[in-house]
Amino acid sequence: MEPTVVCPKCKIERPLNHLLTAQSNQNVIFECENCNFIKRNIVTKKG
């Protein structure tokens, strides 16, 4: 089963690889295909 992410704006649930894009600087971009909500430079922790 593929992990899912819920959009904070429209609450649609979609597979992780459809909404998140990893950047080379360890940040992530969230883009919702349903409502066009975009959040850039989400800081992640390297595990």
C-alpha positions, -999 to 999 in steps of 0.1 A, spaced: 0 0 0 14 34 -10 16 62 16 -9 90 12 -10 127 20 -40 149 28 -41 185 14 -44 210 42 -67 232 20 -92 209 2 -86 178 24 -83 155 -6 -62 124 0 -37 114 -27 -7 91 -30 25 106 -17 43 106 -50 15 127 -67 17 156 -42 53 159 -29 85 167 -49 118 163 -31 145 190 -38 183 184 -37 186 207 -6 164 182 15 134 205 12 100 194 -2 74 211 -24 37 202 -19 15 207 -49 -22 197 -48 -36 188 -82 -72 193 -70 -71 228 -56 -37 241 -69 -25 248 -33 13 250 -32 36 250 -2 73 254 -10 105 248 10 91 224 35 121 216 57 127 179 63 151 161 86 176 138 69 171 103 84 
